[in-house]
């Protein structure tokens, strides 16, 4: 049995967290066990399922730079009591040097996993780059959700070495197969049967760029007043986005759907998926949207590794909003089942990629 400890912020329904759960559900749990060290006291979206699958959840306070000494003390305390892990799989960059170093002092192998790319320029970015530089000299192995996520976090020397691998964000493709009956049922339930339905899934954070999305949708309203926008997710900027919607007087056209456990069902109800993220490692929801056969309108700086179908359209965030509107209006799909077939035969099929993760763990322990 290889015992793996995942270190992450909180096991809510975010992209990285959903990816981990996709692997946890499919991995051979007679050979690999998952526990979680989280930085959140409250009960999170996936906590119940983690326990049902046999995993343990441990909690420590969040790292906030100014509490460095206290945080390091808590991590030392944790590993003093729980140092029987084989691998620590780290998903938080800001404090990875702390928990990886302490884990390694007990002979535990460590993995650094990058889930984002094109970080932009900010104080947080500078701090992340400093931390990532030292990570290269601490961790045993490095994973990126895309090659770009690896390059931006660890640099070309690591990415081109035998210590790095791309682990695709695998999904259970069968759940995303387009279903006309579910589409009709959900559109009737939401009262949008005869509407042009635009959708977005993502946390309300700076990276996801909801402000831009609302601006685009407001312009779309001027030419297609029958359009509606469904927003799935939650986050610290949700109230700001709601205020923006109210100020534009389009609150009766925008539905805040919150967090749902069956987003794959709701994708059936959409006509177009719009994703103007400022930066992403990959964007697992774009894989899901393509598996559902949806046309995807995205920021042109996102990694080309996301293009699985011919339904992805790329536009610059600097382009006029009307360009985004026209691309949305031009989006047409003749057969949404084609997307399912393509993703099902790709590395993003979780049944294939879980074998890859098991090989990474096995090789690390040799």
Secondary structure, 3 states (H helix, E strand, C coil): CEEEEEEECCCCCCHHHHHHHHHHHHCCCCCEEEEEEECCCCCCCCHHHHHHCCCCEEECCCCCCCCHHHHHHHHHHHHHHCCCCCEEEECCCCCHHHHHHHHHCCCCEEEEEECCCCCCCCHHHHHHHHHHHHHCCCCCEEEECCHHHHHHHHCHHHHCCCCEEECCCCECHHHHCCCHHHHHHHHHHHCCCCCEEEEEECCCCHHHCHHHHHHHHHHHHHHCCCEEEEEECCCCCHHHHHHHHHHCCCCCCEEEEECCCCHHHHHCCCCEEEECCCCCCCCHHHHHHHHCCCEEEEECCCCHHHCCCCCEEEECCCCCHHHHHHHHHHCCCCCCHHHHHHHHCCCCEHHHHHHHHHHHHHHHHC
